[in-house]
């Protein structure tokens, strides 16, 4: 469907805004052209028809909900459509014919290859926009050798069919097809645009250190074959690296360090390996046909050695990928770091989030929770026996978050995994091999414990559409449900004895997937759940839907079934041959990476209540994300630096989530309301917040106006918050704003 459709009496701009919303674009409204002038009303406007109508400009697109977009273009149907570039993961090539852009784009394509995009259209001034994928990194906005071309990344562009001050419009061409995906940026163009230490852009040097570490790690994990096999092994790796690198000294350094890592520390032995590698490299570069048979010779040299070689590709992938930026984008909704979604989890999230309104963060965490249930009787972290089980709560930041749909469709997906995994196997046989049992809700602690005892080999995944139903069940007189879930979160142990029964669990494997709205979550807990530690065992995943899909369509059966087979293959690959538990182990530099973060983490959060169990969750996520990456070696699951980098991003995000959304638990209503007010104002540091907004966001209606006013007065008397009052311009009503006093000195924000 084209964005230039007409729907009844809707204007084309309003129809296009709907179209953009339906296709997942983050957009915001700009002023339009009215009678040859900007609709903002300023006769001296220097950006007619191009400047935002909303506060925070194009950055506001990150906070626009579907309801916001619908309401805005209903009220202002002629508003032009602004689209932030980087926020939508794209770079827009702006070709201006008035400044030589037509000639420059021809010259540029001659240098880097064709730059073709179905996401192309004419601008109102007669130029052209071409959209390509944002490769990330710090990019140049212009190239001096190509005048008339801007590469828009940090700012925004106007989408068709918006109006232009020239009298023209942004419009599509016969070649435009905005239903197609945005193509990647040509690699040669990426190299030109990437900044290098502020100098003229040039192609980056090959990152050989990651390849070197991968090869060293492979040698360290390899079995100890006889000398002849090792010669072949080192030679083959040197030859393989030689196809990528032109640095002989680096290759020879690899041979020496790999020999040391594998236990060949003797100088003479290392020298022998180096000489062999040099000869192998010379033969490779001379085109000696003997080298082509070298990998096969290694495969045949010793039983079991081929298994190591089969996995080198996975190790290289995991260790040569640059560790992602660990910064977390902090906004009103604490956006989940996209680069932390990796491997099979990425494939699942992309497949399902493209077809449904639920945000990607819900799909990813639902997938990881189900995967953790599947692996909880199969894989542990070596040396700690930490399991991969999660207690996950999908926290809807609005009623329109589609929490349940992500839970239900993920359950359906893993039902297909189970069918594929076990085939014609009976339910009894499936239970014997560790297929997870899904419980929709919960009975008593006694009933749950007896079920676990009855199927000791079978993990349990408890699924709740509403977390509060679990909490309410645990509050019934004499209920042991919360203590059971709290104690079994760790090593799976719990015991209880009454006059009528005695139960002891030693290896319970319970996972939890639940959903909750923000308002319910903030008021659902009491001191009892916090005191026993259940609250800090929850992993909270907040999100809101930012798309409108009137008729959701399931992913294609072909793509879904292909991914099902991949997940089944990954799970089967982690089943220990001897019936025991597969060990997950850190690669050496991944362990160093984790240790460096953990040391800093301990220093930062020693006194933080919201950091409890964060490190334990980190170890569990290392197992799960390594399983998503499918990096195994010698029957072990290998945790690579790529995995650790993704996990650290998730942990930093989770700590910020807890700081913002942890429920308030206090000794009395007034103290609880004070905490809620502090939390509301903390979310807007240095900004004035209207009394009405404070009241609504702190759920003041639940405690009542007297309690709310008493809490405000107490905070003002304690000099924690500041009050500013003004009379409304058109009425006698007094408007009150509040902000945290502790933020005033550093923000420099003026009062409204």
N, C-alpha and C positions, 0 to 999 in steps of 0.2 A: 504493500500500500504506500502511496506517495504522501508526503506531508503536505502537499498542496491540494488536498481534497476539500470539498465543501460539504458541510453537514447542516442541512436545513438553513437557518438564518445565521449560523455562526460565520464570523469572518474567517478569512483564510489564515490569518495569524493565530487566531484562537484554535482553529482546527490543527494547525501545525504544532502548537504547544501541547495539545492532547496527544498528538502522534509521538512527539519526543518523549513525553511522559510514559506512554505505553511501551516504548522501546528502551526504557531504562536510562535515558539521558538526564543528567543533572542540569537544570536550566534555571534562569531567573529572568524577570521582566525588565525591559528597558523602555524609555520613552520613545514615542513614534513621531512621525512627521504629520503635521496637521496644517493644511493650507500653506505649505511651503516653509513652515517653521517648526521648531521642536515643540512638542506638546508640554514640555516642562514650564513654558510660559516666560522664559528668560529670553528676551530678544537678542541678547549678546551671547547666547549659548555657543560654546566653542566645540561641542561634540553633539550636534543635533541628531536625534534619533539613535544615539549610540550609548548613552550613559544610563546607569542603573536607576530604577525607581525605588529600590529598597536599600536599607542600611547595610553596611558591610559589603556593598557592591557585589561583584561576582562570587565572593566568598560565601555569600548567603545561600548559594545553590546547594551547599553541603547540608543545610538545615531545612531546605524546602521539602515538605511532605507532599504526597499526592493531593491531599485536601487543600494545602496552600496554593498549589498550582491551579487546581480547578477553580478555587474561589477567586484568585487574582485575575485569571483570563476571562472569567465570567463577568467580573466588574470592569475590566479594561480589555475588551476583546481586540483592540488594535495594538496593544503593547507588542513591541518587537521582542524577539527571542534571543537572549544572551546565553551562550554556552561556554563555561570555563573549560579551557583546553586540558590542562594537566589533571584536573579533577575527573575528567572523562577519559583519561588515559590516552590522549592523542595530541599530536602536534599538527597544527594547521599551516600549510604552506600558502602564504598570501602573495599572489602575483599581481603587481601593479603595473599595467601597461604604460601609464603616464611617466614612469621613471625607469623604463627599460626592462620591465619584468618579463616581457615576452621573449626578448632576445636572451635574457639571462637564464630563463628556465630551459631553453634549448641547449645553451652551453653547459648548464649544470647536468642535464640528462646525458649529454655526450660524455661527461666526466664520470658520473656515478651510475649510469644506466637509467632505464625508463622509470619515471615516477608516476605510476598509474593508480588511480583510486576511484572506485564507484562513488565514494563520498566526495564528489566534486560538484561545484555549482558556480554560477556567475554572481559577482557582488553587484551592489547597486550602482557603483561607479564604473562598471564595465570590466573589472578585474576578475580574478578567479581564486577560489579557495579549494585546496586539495587536502583531505584529512588522511593522515597516516598514524600508526600506533606510536605512542610515546615510548622510547626505549629507556627512559629514566636517565638519571644523572644530570649534570650541569651542562646545559646546551647554549650555544650561541644563538642570538636572535636574528643575526644577519651574517652574511659572508661578504667580505669586501670585494671579492672578485665577481660577485653576482648581484649588482644593484637592482633595485626594484622588487626584491623578494624578501619578505619577512617570514621567519619561522616562529610562529606564535605557540608558546608553550605555557608560560606562567600567567598570561592574561586570559582574555576571552575573545570570542568572535560572535558575529550576528548570523543567525540561521535564516534561510528562506522560509516564508515569502515576505520577510520584513521590508519595510519601506526605507528609502534612502533620501537624503536631502537633495540629491540631484534630480529627483523626480522618478528615478528608476526603482527597481526592486531587486532584492536578492532572489534569484530564480534558478530552477533546475534546468538542465539541458537534456538532450536525448541520451547522452552517455551517463547521466546521473542514475544511480540505483541505491537509494539509502536503505533498502532492505538487506543489502549485503554487508558482511563484516568489514570493518576498517582494516586495510592491509598493513603489514609491517613496514617500517621504514627501511629502505634499502641499506644494507650494511655499509656500503661506501659513503653514503650520505651521513649515516650515524657517526662514522669516524671523523668526517669533516666538521660536524656540529659539536662534537664532544669537546668541552674545554679541558685543557691540560695545563694546570698550574698557572692559569691566566694568560698563557701565551697563545700563539697561533695554533689552531687545532691540527693535530697530526695523529696518525694511527698509533694506538697504544702498543707498548711492547708486550710480547707473549708472557703471560704469567706462568713462568716455569716452576716457581716454588711449590705451587699446589700439586703439579704433576710429580715433582720430586718427592713430596711427602707421601703421595699415593703409592708410589713405587716402593718407598721405604717401608710403608705400612704393610704392603703386600708381602714383602720379604720377611718382615717380622712375624706375620701370621702364618707364613707357609710352613709346612712340615719340614723336617730336617732330612732331606734326601742325601744320597751320596754325592761325592764331589763332582762327578760327571754331570749329574742332573743339575746341580747348582750352576755349573758353567753355562749350560744351555739356558737355564732360567735367567741368569743375569744378562746373558747375551741377547736373548729375545726381548727383554724389557728395554735394554739399551737400543736395540733396533727399532722397537715400537716408538720409543720416545724420539728417536732420530727422524722419524717421519714428520714429527711435529716441530722439533726444535733444531736450530742450526748452531747451537752452542756446544761445541765438543767438550769444553772444560766442565760445563754443567753436567753433561752426561757421565763423564768420568767421576765427577764428585758423587753423583747418584750411586755409581757402582761401589765406591768406597763406603758410603754411608749405609747402603743396603746390606753390604757384607757385614758391617758392624752390627746392624740391627738384627741380622739373622744369626749372629753368634760367631762370625768369622772375624775375630778381632786381631788375629795375627797379621803383622805387617806383610810378611811374605805371601800369606794367603790372599790378602786384599790386593796386593800387587798382581798376583796371578789373575784375579778376577778382572782387574783393570786392563791388563794386557789382552785378555780374551775379549773384553768389551770393545777395545780399540780395534782389534782385528775384525770383529763382527760389524762395527760401524763402517769401516773401510769397505768391506764387502757389500754392505747395503748400499752405500753411495756409489759404488762402482757397478751396481746392477747385477751382482753375482747371483745366479739362479739358485745357488745352494741355500741362500737365506730364506727363500720362499717356503722351504720345507721345514724351517726351524721350529715354528710353533707346534707343528704336528709331531716332530721328533720329541719335543718335551712331553706332549700328551702320552706318547707311547713309552716314555722313559721309565715311569714308575706309577704303579696303581695309586689312584687318589690324587695325583698331582694335577690332573686335568681339571678337577673340581675347583682348584685354586685359580687356574687361568680363566675359567668360565666366569669368575666373579670379579676379575680385574676391572672390567668395564664399569660395574656398579661402583667400585671403590673410586675409580677415576672421576666418575660423575659426582659422587658425594664430596670428594675432597678438593676438586679443582673449581667448583662453583664458588664464586665470591660470597663471603658471609654477608648477608643483607644488613642494611642499616638498622640498628637496634632502636632507633627513636620511634616513639609511638605518637601518632597523630591524636592530639587531645582536643576534643570539641565538646559540644553539648552532649553528644551521644557516645563519646569515647570510641571512635571508629576502630574496628578490629584491624590489626596490621595485615594487609593483603599478602605480603610476602611470606607470612607465616603459614599460609595454606599451601601445602606441598604434596607431591607424589599422588597416590591414589585418592587422598583427601581432596586435592585440587581437582582431579578429574570428576569426582562425584559432585563437589560443590558447583563447579562450572556447568555440569550437565543439568542439574536440577534447578539451580537458581536462575537459569536462563528461561525456564518455563513456568515458574511460580512466583508469587509475590513475596514469599518469606525471604528475609535477607540472607546473604551468603554465610554470615556468622552462625545462623541457626543450622543450616545444612551441614557445615563443617563440624560443629560440635556434636550434632546428632550422629553423624557418621563415626566420629572418634569414639563416642560412648558405646555405640553398638560394636565397633571393632574391638574395643577394650573388653567387652563382655565375651566376645568370641575367643580372645587370646588369654583370658584371665586364668585358665587352667592349662595353658600351653607354654607361656613365656614369662620369665621373671628377669629382673636386672641382676646380673651376676654379682655375687658378693653381698647383696642386700636383700635379695628375694622380694624386692618391691614389685607389686603386681601392676598391670596396666589399667586397672579399673578406675572409673570416674563416677562422681556424683555430680551430675550436670543439671543446672537450672537455666532454661531459656527464658530470659527476662524481657517481656514485651514492654517497650517504652511508650506504647500506645495500644489502644484496643485493636488497632489495625496492624497487627504484627505477624499474623499467620503462624503462631507458635505450633499449634496442633498439626497443621498440614506438614510441616517439616518433620515432626515426630512420626506421623503416620506413614508418610511416603518413605522415610528411611527404614521403618519397620518392614514395609512391603519389599523394599530392595533387599534387605537381609533375609527375608523369607525366601526370596529367589536364590540368594547365596546358599541358604541351607538346602534347598531342593537340589541345586547343582552339586553341592559338596557331598551330600549323602545319597543322591540318586534314589534308588528303590529301597533303600535301607528302612527298616521298620522304626517306629518311634522309640522302642526299647533299645534297639541297637544304636540309634542316634544319641540317646541319653548316655549310653555307655562310652561313647567317644567324645563326650564333652560338648554337645550342642547346647547353647544357652536356652534357658526357659524364660519366656517373656510373661511377666505378671502385670496385668492391667489393674493397678490398685493394690490394696493390701488388706489382709485380714488381721489376725492377732499376731503378736510376736511368737507365741507358742506354735501357731499354725505354720508360720514362715519357717521357724527353726526345724519343725518336723519334716517339712518338705525338703529342706536342705539336707537333713540327715538321710532321708529316703533316697535322694539322687545325689550322692556325694560327689560324683564326677561331673555334675552338671552345674555350670554357672547360672546365676539368676540375674535378670535385668528387670527391675521394677520401673514401670512406665506410668507416669501420672500426667493427665492433661492439666491438672491444677495442683501445684505443690501444697496449697493450703489444706487440701483433703488429707494429705499424708500427715501434716502437722496436727490437724484436728483429731485424727485417729490416734496419734501418739499421746494426746492429752487426756484420753479417757482414763477413768480411775483404774489404777493398777496396771496400766499398759506398760510393757517393756519394749515397745517397738522402737522408740528413739534410742534408748541405750543399746539395743541390738545393732541398729544401723550405724551408730557412732563407733562402737567397739569393733565391728567386723570390717570397717573401712580400711583398717591397717592390715593386720596379719590374718584376718578372718576368724578371730577367736571371740567366743562369747559363751557364757554359761548362766543358768538361772535354775533355782530350785524352789519349789513351792510344796504345799501339802499334797498336791495332786500329781505333780510331775517334776522330773529332773532332766534338764537338757544341757548338753555341752557341745559346742561347735568348735572345731579346731582348724578347719580349712574352708570356711564359707567364702564364696566368691560372688559378692553382690555388687551390681552396678545400678545406678539410678539415673533416669532421664525424666525430668519434670519441666513444667512450664508455669509461668506466673506473670501477672501484670505488675508493673512497678508499684502502683498504689497498694496492691494487695501484699506485695513482698515487704514493703516498708512497715506494715502494721501486723504482719502475720506472726511474728516471733515474740516470745516472752523470755524472761530471764532463764527459765529452765533449759530451753534449747541451746542458749548461749553457754550456760554454765557447764553442760556436759560436753560441749565441743562440737555439736552437730553443725552449727552454723558455719564454723570455719572449715568444715569438711566439704562444703558446697563450692563447686566451680560455677561462677555466675557469668552468663553470656548474654549481655544486653544487646538489643537490636530493635530496629523499627523498619517496617516496609516502606520503601520509597518508590514503589512501582505500582501501576494499575494494569492488571491483566483481567479483562472482563470474563474471558472463558479460558481458564488454564488448560494447556495441552500437555499430556504426559511426554517425557522424552521419547525419542524414537526407540522402538523395541530393539533395533539393531545395536544402537549405541549403548543402551542399558545392558543388554545381554553380554556385550563385549566387556563392559566394565565388571559385570558380575563374575565372569570367568577370570578376570585379572585378580579380583579380590579372593576368589576361591584358590587360585594358584598361590597367592601370597600367604594365605592361612595354611595351606598344605605344606608350603615350604618351611613353616615354622613348627611343624609337629616333629618332636624328637623321635628318632628311630627306635630308641630303647624304651619308649613309653614315658620317659621322664619329662623334665621341663627344659625347653630351649633357653639358653642363657643369652641375654642381651649384654654386650660389652661396649665400652667406649674405645674408639680409636685413640691412639696416644695424644694427638694434638686436639682432638675433640674433648678429651678429659682435661687437658690443660685449659682449654677455652671455658669449660664448665667450672673448673676450680677458680679461675680468675673472677668469673661472675659471682660465684657463691661467696667468695671471700668479701667482695664488695657488698653483696647483699646482706651478709651478717653485720657488717659495720653500719649499714643504713637503717636497718629495720629492727635492731635489737629491742626497741621499746614500742614497736608498732603492733597493735592488736590485729590489724587487718592482714598481716603478713604470715599468720599461722598457717602451716601446712603448704605454703607456697613452694618451698624447696622439694617437698615430697611430691607435689603435683608435677614439678619440673622433671623428676626422675621418671614418673609414669608417662608423661608426654614424650620423653625421649624414646621410650619403648615404642609408643604408638606411631610417632612420626618416622622412626627408623623402619617400622613395619610398612608404613605408607611408601617409603622410598625403596623398600625391598632390597636392602643392602645386607647380604649374608656372606659369611666366609667360614669354612670349616665347621659347618652346622651351628654357627653362632650368628646372632643378629648384631650387626655392627652399627654403632651410633657415630655418625660422622659430624664434622664441624657444621655442615649445612643444617643438619637436624638440630644441633645445639643452638645455632643462631636463631632458628625459627622458634624453638622452645623459649629462649630467653625473651624474645619479643612478646610471646604470649604471657609470660609471667609478669613482665613489666606492665603490660596492658591490664592483667588481672588485678594487680595491686592498685592501680588507679581506679579500676571499676569498683573494687571493694571500698576504697576511700569515699567514692561518690555515692554508692548505692547501698552500702551496708545498712540494715534496718536499725532504727533507733530503739535502744532498750534502756530505760531509766527507772528510778525508784518511784517516781510519781508522774502524773500527767503534765504538770508544768515543766518539770525538768526534761521530759521527753520532747515537749514542744520546743523548748529552747534549743535542744540539739537539732531538731528538724529545721528550725529557722537558720541556725548556723550553717547547716549543710546546704540549704537553698542559696544563701548568699555567697557561700564558698564557690558554688558553681559559676558565679558571675563576679570574679574578683575585680574590685575597684569600680564596679558599675552600680548605679542606682537602680533599685528594683521596686516597682510599685507595690503598695500594701496588698492590693488585690492579688497580684501574682505570688507574693510571699504566702499569702493565706491559702491560695489554691495549691501551690506546689508543696506546701508543708502539710497538706490535708487538714487544714484548720477546722473544717466542718465536722470532723470526727471528734475532736476534743471539745469543740464549742468555742464561740467567740470570747467568753470571759477568760478561758484558759489561754487562748491565743494572745489576748491583750495583756494578760498577766506576764506571759513569757516575754513579750516584746518589751514591756516596762522593765523587767528584770535585766534584760540584755542592755538596755539603754543606761540604766543606773550603774551597771558594771562596766560601762564604757567599752562594750564589745561591738556595738553597732551604733551608727549615726542616723538621725532622723532629719529629713528635710521636708517642709510643708509649703504648699503653694495653693492659692485659690484658683480654681478653674477659670479660664478666660471668658467662658460664656455662661457660667452659672456661679452660684455661691458655694458650691461644694469645695471642700478642702481635699487636695490630693497629697498623699504622703508617700515618700520614698525612703528606702533604707539601704545601707551598705555597711560592710564590715570596716571598722575603724583601722584594724591592723593592716589593711591593704592600701590606705590612703597615701602614705608617703611615697610608695614606689610606682603608683599607677599613673599619676598625673591626669586623672579623668575629671572633667568638669561636670558639675551638677547640671541636670536638665533645666 
